Amino acid sequence: MDSITFLGTGGARVMVAQQIVASGGLWMNLGGTEILFDPGPGCIVQATKRRLNPRKLAAIYLSHKHLDHSGDINVMIEAMTEGGLRKRGLVLAPRDALEEDPVILRYLRSYPEDIVILEEGKTYRVGDVTLETPLRHQHSVETYGAIFSTAEHTFSCIVDTRYFEPLVRAYRGDLAIMNVVRLEPSAYDHLSIPDARRLITALRPRVAVLTHFGMTVWRARPWELAKQLSEETGVRVIAARDGMTLDLAEP
């Protein structure tokens, strides 16, 4: 089964600091290739709670270095490599997560098989999975979403960014996962519910999943917002829940 488990659905400072919902990122199992995406604070706890084994990870993908995405990056690298005793797995991250105010500790950078620097417009391989980073997002640090492709499925993870038109030309797939932090557009470099509506209308995925909720979205009840977006766009829209596992083969 190709699946995605949401270890956490909270984003931004207040939600993460108070753990109103969890902030552990996404755990993907794609044809037996297991990839961890954005291991935020509490990832190791949420993964262990769901009996997900870090030693089975083929890669850890870090979209950017903000703490709600990277808080558990080091502990997950150690867990993936059995504390450095077994050199294995890839870490994919932007350059500034390593070189400029780094979040990945230097002492454990030799633990994985390789650390791969993410760049705009590049393609990477993890086992039988292809990852593309179509464009650099408009965010306060270097940030890349990704398109994941397997023999059976293609889906996009649209992470933190200000809305800008190239987004609708960059991403594709039957599934679109969107980090929606804000209820309404603001000066912050994050997507809002109106931005999500524009993306869903343009991309027309089979399913769109909203996640990484900030406080304004949470107070507005994201499951109700998702229902409203479904009615407005004609696309099935889901508000992710902590621990939810999405089977990519489901209609």
C-alpha positions as CSV (number, residue, x, y, z in Angstrom):
1,M,0.0,0.0,0.0
2,D,1.3,3.5,-0.9
3,S,0.3,5.6,2.1
4,I,1.0,8.8,3.9
5,T,0.6,9.1,7.7
6,F,0.2,12.5,9.2
7,L,2.3,12.5,12.4
8,G,1.1,16.1,13.1
9,T,-1.1,18.7,11.5
10,G,0.0,21.8,13.5
11,G,2.0,24.7,12.1
12,A,3.4,28.1,13.2
13,R,4.6,29.1,16.6
14,V,1.6,29.1,18.9
15,M,0.1,25.8,17.7
16,V,3.5,24.1,18.0
17,A,4.5,25.6,21.3
18,Q,1.2,24.6,22.9
19,Q,0.9,21.3,21.0
20,I,-2.8,22.0,20.4
21,V,-2.3,19.4,17.6
22,A,0.9,17.5,17.0
23,S,3.8,18.8,14.8
24,G,5.6,15.6,13.6
25,G,5.4,15.9,9.8
26,L,4.5,13.2,7.3
27,W,5.6,9.6,7.1
28,M,5.4,8.1,3.6
29,N,5.5,4.5,2.6
30,L,5.7,4.4,-1.2
31,G,6.1,0.9,-2.6
32,G,8.1,-0.1,0.5
33,T,10.3,3.0,0.3
34,E,9.7,4.9,3.6
35,I,10.4,8.7,3.6
36,L,10.0,11.1,6.4
37,F,9.0,14.6,5.4
38,D,9.6,17.6,7.7
39,P,10.2,16.1,11.2
40,G,8.9,18.8,13.4
41,P,9.0,18.8,17.2
42,G,7.6,15.6,18.6
43,C,8.2,13.5,15.5
44,I,10.0,10.7,17.3
45,V,7.2,10.5,19.9
46,Q,4.4,10.4,17.2
47,A,6.3,7.9,15.1
48,T,6.9,5.5,18.0
49,K,3.3,5.9,19.1
50,R,2.2,4.6,15.7
51,R,4.9,1.9,15.6
52,L,6.7,3.4,12.7
53,N,10.3,2.3,12.7
54,P,12.9,4.9,11.9
55,R,15.4,2.2,11.0
56,K,13.3,1.5,7.9
57,L,13.6,5.0,6.6
58,A,15.3,5.4,3.2
59,A,15.3,9.2,3.5
60,I,14.4,12.3,5.5
61,Y,13.3,15.3,3.5
62,L,13.5,18.7,5.1
63,S,11.7,21.5,3.2
64,H,13.2,24.3,5.2
65,K,14.9,24.9,8.5
66,H,12.1,26.6,10.6
67,L,11.6,24.8,13.9
68,D,8.1,23.6,13.2
69,H,9.5,21.6,10.3
70,S,13.0,20.7,11.6
71,G,12.7,20.4,15.4
72,D,13.3,16.6,15.4
73,I,15.6,16.4,12.4
74,N,18.7,15.5,14.4
75,V,17.0,12.9,16.6
76,M,15.4,11.3,13.5
77,I,18.8,11.1,11.7
78,E,20.2,9.4,14.8
79,A,17.2,7.0,14.9
80,M,17.4,6.2,11.2
81,T,21.1,5.3,11.6
82,E,20.9,3.6,15.0
83,G,22.9,6.4,16.6
84,G,25.4,6.4,13.8
85,L,26.2,2.7,14.2
86,R,24.7,1.9,10.8
87,K,25.5,4.2,8.0
88,R,22.3,4.4,6.0
89,G,19.6,6.6,4.4
90,L,19.6,10.0,2.7
91,V,19.0,13.4,4.1
92,L,17.7,16.0,1.6
93,A,17.8,19.6,2.8
94,P,18.3,23.2,1.5
95,R,21.8,24.5,1.7
96,D,21.0,27.1,4.4
97,A,19.8,24.3,6.7
98,L,23.5,23.2,6.7
99,E,25.6,26.2,6.0
100,E,23.9,29.3,7.4
101,D,22.6,29.1,10.9
102,P,22.4,25.3,10.5
103,V,19.8,23.1,12.1
104,I,21.5,19.8,11.2
105,L,24.2,19.2,13.7
106,R,27.7,18.7,12.3
107,Y,28.6,15.7,14.5
108,L,26.0,13.5,12.9
109,R,26.4,14.5,9.3
110,S,28.5,11.5,8.6
111,Y,25.8,9.1,9.9
112,P,23.6,9.0,6.7
113,E,24.8,7.5,3.5
114,D,24.6,11.0,2.0
115,I,23.3,14.5,2.5
116,V,21.8,15.9,-0.7
117,I,21.4,19.6,-1.2
118,L,18.0,20.6,-2.5
119,E,17.9,23.1,-5.4
120,E,15.2,24.6,-7.6
121,G,14.3,22.6,-10.7
122,K,16.1,19.4,-9.7
123,T,15.1,15.8,-9.6
124,Y,16.3,13.2,-7.0
125,R,15.9,9.5,-6.5
126,V,15.1,7.6,-3.3
127,G,14.8,3.9,-4.2
128,D,12.1,3.7,-6.8
129,V,10.6,7.1,-5.8
130,T,11.4,10.2,-7.9
131,L,11.3,13.6,-6.1
132,E,11.2,16.9,-7.9
133,T,11.7,20.4,-6.4
134,P,10.0,22.5,-9.1
135,L,10.7,25.9,-7.7
136,R,11.9,27.8,-4.6
137,H,9.1,29.1,-2.5
138,Q,8.6,32.7,-1.4
139,H,9.4,32.2,2.3
140,S,11.7,33.8,4.8
141,V,14.3,31.0,4.5
142,E,15.3,28.7,1.6
143,T,12.2,26.5,1.1
144,Y,11.3,23.7,-1.4
145,G,8.1,21.8,-1.8
146,A,8.2,18.5,-3.7
147,I,6.5,16.3,-6.3
148,F,6.7,12.6,-5.4
149,S,6.3,10.0,-8.2
150,T,6.1,6.3,-8.0
151,A,5.1,3.7,-10.6
152,E,1.5,4.1,-9.4
153,H,1.1,7.6,-8.1
154,T,2.1,11.2,-8.4
155,F,1.4,13.8,-5.7
156,S,2.6,17.2,-4.5
157,C,3.5,18.6,-1.1
158,I,3.1,22.4,-1.2
159,V,4.8,23.6,1.9
160,D,5.1,27.1,3.5
161,T,5.1,30.0,1.0
162,R,3.5,33.2,0.0
163,Y,1.0,32.6,-2.8
164,F,2.5,33.5,-6.2
165,E,1.3,32.5,-9.7
166,P,4.1,30.0,-10.6
167,L,2.8,27.7,-7.9
168,V,-0.1,26.6,-10.1
169,R,2.3,25.7,-13.0
170,A,4.8,24.0,-10.8
171,Y,2.8,21.3,-9.0
172,R,0.8,18.4,-10.3
173,G,-0.6,15.0,-9.3
174,D,-3.8,13.2,-8.2
175,L,-3.2,14.4,-4.7
176,A,-2.1,17.9,-3.4
177,I,-1.1,18.3,0.2
178,M,-1.1,22.0,1.2
179,N,0.3,23.8,4.3
180,V,-2.5,26.2,5.1
181,V,-1.4,28.3,8.1
182,R,-3.7,31.4,7.8
183,L,-7.4,31.8,7.6
184,E,-7.0,35.0,5.5
185,P,-4.1,36.4,3.5
186,S,-1.6,38.4,5.5
187,A,1.9,39.8,5.5
188,Y,3.3,36.5,6.6
189,D,4.8,34.2,4.0
190,H,2.2,31.4,4.4
191,L,-0.8,30.2,2.4
192,S,-4.3,31.1,3.5
193,I,-7.7,29.5,2.8
194,P,-8.4,31.8,-0.2
195,D,-4.9,30.9,-1.5
196,A,-5.8,27.2,-1.1
197,R,-9.0,27.8,-3.1
198,R,-7.0,29.3,-5.9
199,L,-4.5,26.4,-6.0
200,I,-7.2,23.7,-5.9
201,T,-9.2,25.4,-8.6
202,A,-6.1,25.7,-10.9
203,L,-4.5,22.3,-10.1
204,R,-7.7,20.2,-10.0
205,P,-6.2,17.3,-8.1
206,R,-8.3,14.2,-7.4
207,V,-8.0,15.0,-3.7
208,A,-6.6,18.0,-1.8
209,V,-5.5,17.7,1.8
210,L,-5.1,20.7,4.1
211,T,-2.6,20.5,6.9
212,H,-0.1,22.5,9.0
213,F,-2.8,24.6,10.6
214,G,-2.1,27.9,12.3
215,M,-4.3,29.2,15.1
216,T,-6.7,31.2,12.9
217,V,-7.5,28.1,10.8
218,W,-7.9,25.9,13.8
219,R,-10.3,28.3,15.5
220,A,-12.4,28.3,12.2
221,R,-12.5,24.4,12.3
222,P,-10.5,23.1,9.4
223,W,-12.9,20.2,8.7
224,E,-15.6,22.7,8.1
225,L,-13.4,24.9,5.9
226,A,-12.5,21.7,3.9
227,K,-16.1,20.9,3.4
228,Q,-16.8,24.5,2.1
229,L,-13.8,24.3,-0.3
230,S,-15.1,21.0,-1.6
231,E,-18.4,22.6,-2.4
232,E,-16.8,25.7,-4.0
233,T,-14.2,23.9,-6.2
234,G,-15.8,20.5,-7.0
235,V,-12.7,18.8,-5.7
236,R,-12.7,16.5,-2.7
237,V,-10.9,18.4,0.1
238,I,-9.9,16.8,3.4
239,A,-8.6,18.4,6.6
240,A,-5.9,16.2,7.8
241,R,-6.0,14.8,11.4
242,D,-3.2,13.7,13.6
243,G,-2.5,10.1,13.0
244,M,-4.5,9.9,9.8
245,T,-3.2,7.5,7.2
246,L,-4.1,8.2,3.6
247,D,-4.2,5.2,1.2
248,L,-3.2,6.6,-2.2
249,A,-5.1,3.9,-4.0
250,E,-8.4,5.0,-2.4
251,P,-10.8,7.0,-4.7
